[in-house]
């Protein structure tokens, strides 16, 4: 089980900058984790309301303290993580945006009034369609032929899943008709039909495999698989799952309008849908065009009362301005178009029995209560577990073990216990008591600092749950991307039933693992939802995950060792992320790796030297120094290096190399902001550093240029006030290639 969200009610702003920075970092890390869970197809550990509250709080803090707005801030980005080595990266020709949400008729009316006011029209036609709960996809066609299919990723770069999309069989390799444009991007949603999802989970359960929490997770998990390394039987099962997927088109990306208009005049989104249908693409039959927002509201109400009557799961309705000219006129923010909105339905609620409350410990030591319930069907899938966050939230909800509780899925995705049905109590219910000791290692629990609602296990080095969480994090895509080291592998290596001492007592021994270490492992089978041990006639059920019959190693064992050997040569910044150093995410890790070139150089650096690196600063510098001072942290680095892990960038000339002496931007400070076409946010920073410049985080009189794309906000305003030269994406490229004189 993963760490869970902080309290749904977040603290008010604190005047102390360091305290604010700490909160910004915590919120950023948590929101990015939740995005990873959502876009990676994993069960989420926070409700929609909590996610929205955290996002609003982060935005508030960044407005109060602009210097704390990080390059990887969720307020500046779209979707999930783009970095992966499992699939090749694909850059979208046009950025994939998200949608803003409304939750009431009043909010919908206010949005429509603003659209009509900004458009200068008293009436606007609205295309209204069901919001599919699936996986966003971008199809790139060139001269009518499918070239790539990519996931959303961070909105700029996604993952190449073309092979699996072709396997689906329902998406055309070549468009019907003639006269297709040189390039067109088709956006849509890939999903499991409800009936196919139910059949899939029945097959998974019969085969002893993990069942999926909901159709969206199943779609993501099925599409984002690779064929390499699978046996013929598992390969056919994978392909069978993919063939059950479906797609519906809901938009366009890069689209040479002039070319299409010459062949087939279109001026509205609904007309585009007709054209795409003629091309042989799957179009929803549920969209309608209305002349008033009142008619839109009736559509929303009608489907809200009959959600179960649709072939796919829905969590709302998307409303779009139909006129394409108004799309251009209304424009977009850095993350969402102004000409579209998503109306989110209130979640479905059911009653079920709260059988128990168990406590799980995550990789940061946070002890989190989880509700274990009688399985209940809600919003299209069976739920047995939901997070209760901390002991204060349990008390606030007023639930007792044995209660009948109200359960819902926030956003039709995330299980949430709302509270008890008090009138159904019969006197057998009992109060939950938060343990005073860690359920994994017995260490007394305590808050990290005075006033914290969360309790934590301070035994960071040896608590099996924390070691397991860190090992799993090391294998994640954002860190060393070790495919064979997931949740199951991390558990087997850190908490086996046999031998008595696990192969990994800390992550220090990860790269020393040998085949003999794996073959002796016996793991007690646990319920995948509750984490509780399973028994057969009272005897613990054990399995040997890395061993086949007669003592032969399994494919899992060989894959893990091969993956670990490959991971030794990963880029330095990935090792830094994998070390779970507080505040050090991908952006800071890239900056540190690029500047210092080795872990040894970072360890030798002073606080001022660390803080001076662009994108780092004093808070991250302090966190690094504190991490390096811990003796068992030093042991991790020493043993990894001794085992052959590449903790230095080959050929790096030493500290300061990221600032290229004599580069074309030597002595020049550039602040990138907004969605620069052709650059991710990290890519823009790296391009500036590689050219010898300094990538600034804020605009001042010392700023030489601001590179601004769509969605640029306060930084662009500040540049205009100060008279700082502003470049668009083309100007930014010219600056990088030809230098400042070429753009002045």
Phi, psi and omega in degrees: 000144184270165170300152182249174184290161173285179183309144178297326177269110186272151183293156177290166183301139177251138186289333184291125185297320182293321177295320177296319179297321178297319180291319177301316181296317181295316180294318180299313181298317183292316180295319178294325177296316180295323175297319180298318178298315184293309185281342179270359176084016180263158176294132183279156184244023175207154179280164176301318181299318179294318178300312181297321180295318178295319180296318179295319179296318179298316180298321179297314180297320181292328177289323179288326183228078185305332181292345180270358180287111185276160178298327182261020182299133178299340179287347183248358188232169181237140167072204185264189183288136179271335185289128173195152172245001178286320177238150178292142178286144176231125178270126179289141178294328174228137184306137175269115182268170175258193178232141169283160186241150166231156187232004182211165177297323180297316179293323178296315179298321181295320178297314182296321179297320179293319178301312183293324178292313181293329179279347181070031182230146178277337177227140178225138177273138184240126171274128186236128184214159180290141178271109184283133178269085183215210184247120181294139183223150179235117180259124179255118177249134175238123183053035176087357182253137178291122181258310178217153169233126186225147175288170181297316185062228179266013181095336178255314181233130177240190182257140181281107179242031185302315183301315181289326177295320176297324180296330180306320176084352182256357179251124187292135173289330179225134182290148177288161176079195183224177176072030181287152180291163177301322181215135171209138175254130179250125180255142179197190183232130175261135187211164170264123170304147185303316181296318179293326179294314179300318179294320179299312181295325176297318178294319180299314181296318180296329181270003181076016181266164179295134175272156183270146183291326183198165183300327180295315177300319180296319180296313180296313181295328181284316184287328185263058174237153176247147182281333186301136174084001181266144176293161179304323181293313181290330178294319180291323176297319179298312181295324179296319177297317182294322181294341178279346180290153176228162178226143170234135181279136178226008179180184181228154175248242176300129188202106179290088188305318182302318180297315182291321181297327178294326182272314182218103184301125175223138179228003183222155179300319180296326177290326175298318179301319178298319179295316181295325177295320177298330178283355178094014180269146183285119182248141178296144176268002187260001182276149178220154176246130183235155181267353181214156179288338175295319177294323176300316181298324178294320176300314180300316181296316183300312181285334176296330179274349184225043182298327183288352183270007181256149185289344180232161177290142176231150176234014179166195180229138177260131179244125182234144169295129186283327184287119183293328178299324179290334175302315181292317184292319182283328174072205185207159169274190180291344184230347186209146175288149177276348184265010179215153179212153175250123173270117183265129178287149171295145184291152175289142181240140177223167176255143175205172183266131174275101185282325183196166170233117181249156184247130179243148179246129181265185187291339176268002179092357181293129178265120189238124174285139176237138175277128174251120190237162169299129184309134182224140177274119180217130179052040170093358179212163182272131182240136175233348188221146175207145180286145174246006168072294177198175186297328179294322178293321178301315179294318181297324179285339177072026183269145174243150176295128185102349178296151158277126185241159175269122182243139175218170171246108178298127184067018183061021182231311193258118180297138181213131174273121181275319182167181183272158168264090192301322185293347179265003179292143180239008178095352180271353183290153179225154183282143174282134177243118179294129179297150177268348180237153178299126180293348182262322185231354177083002179288137178303132178280151178201157175290150179295326176208163184301132179096348179291137176282329182281142171259146182228153172271118183281357183277064187299323185291315193244355179295119184304324181294319180289320177298316179301314180297320180290321179295318177297321178297320178302321181280353185292163183295329180284345179252247185273355173055055179263100189301323184277001183246072178258204183299316182293315180296318179298320179295314182299323184281338185247341184220052180285155172286326175222141354290173184298320177261126183291156176303327179239106173274334165218175179288354182301327184270008187304312185274004175262357183301138178235167183303320180298327178296325184280323186293337182273355187285130170236126184244138175282127181293133180237153175296126184296338181267316185265339184078004182278145181296146175259146179230158174237114184054039177083356181258131180304136179272120182248148174226156176251094189292339184249017184226135172266190181294153177061029174076009181280143179291146178274169176299326180299320179294313181294321179296317181299313181295320178294319179296320179294320179296319178293323183295337180300337183255014178296164178296149185303320184298329179292323175298319180298318177297318182295340182282356178057041176281130183303136178076349186267094174262190184301322183293309179297321181297319177297317181297315180295315180296318181294324184280312187269326177082348180199156176294322180301319180294325177293317180297328182276349185281151176278171178300316181296322180293319179294314184294335183284347180291127179306129180090001182252280178087174188291327182293315178292324177300315178298320180296319178297312181298319179296320181293315182296336183285342183282128187297320182284340170292318177298324178297322178302310182298317183294317182286324176297315180297318180295331180276358176104006177293137186272088183267022176213148179277119181304131176081000180290129185284353178123178184309138179093355185292337180294333173269101189288115179296130178076009178294166186295339178249022180305126179081005183253133176254125180238132177252111176276141179207152181076189183265093179281117184302128179092356181229132164283169180297317178294322181296323178295317178297314181297322180296321178294314180296319181295333179272007176092003182268181176247129178268108182276155177260341181220158184263131177216183178296339180277352179287131180274319181215151168242122176263111190239130174247183178306137180093358177298134185245249188297328180295320178295317178300316180298319179297319179295320179296320184271353182075025178285133179303136182245131181244143169273188184299318179295318178295324178297316178298318180296321177300315181295325186272324189243349178095173186296326182297332184288341184243358179281000000 
